[in-house]
């Protein structure tokens, strides 16, 4: 059973459209991290959010951490084919630095 | 900064042999590293936590005698898959913990090692 539920599992959109990926849990996390992984490679860190209610913007990507520190979202504006990949959210533990990963959302942006 | 490397990137071995995978933090020191396993189209599954200078701690269901972990220095952890069998074929990924301020308790991942056991 995944501690973090990601939705949707798959997302296919046209270049220029917007998309949102959700990450939800009944557990409270010390931090929430988002990674993007391409086939045959390791996950690459996109952002770490640590404060409930925090919003971080990185160019076309907007990340939000829920007030209760149980959920997060990733919003991409004007998606590009280069945004294609597996997006993983991961919740940080309070004392052992372990990460609990969601199942991932596979995003495909068609040119 | 925060670059983690793995070697080899791909390895093919015969059933019954042992395979060693190295994980290095190239530009920072990491007292804690993690080893994950990932099956096709699935998320990462934590196998064990590697602690510099002490024994690794394994997740439930992971055989410590099967997956030997050594973290002999602040920049290197190794995972040895002993007596490998075809069911051990998988994508193995390590991460290194960059600790500092609260915002820096972040895991940085290596590029992964594809293991195929024939």
Interface residues (C-beta under 8 A of the other chain):
Chain A: X2 X31 X33 X35 X40 X41 X42 X43 X44 X45 X48 X50 X88 X90 X92 X96 X97 X98 X99 X101 X102 X103 X104 X106
Chain B: X2 X4 X6 X32 X34 X41 X42 X43 X44 X46 X49 X91 X93 X95 X97 X99 X102 X103 X105 X106 X107 X108 X109 X110 X111 X112 X114
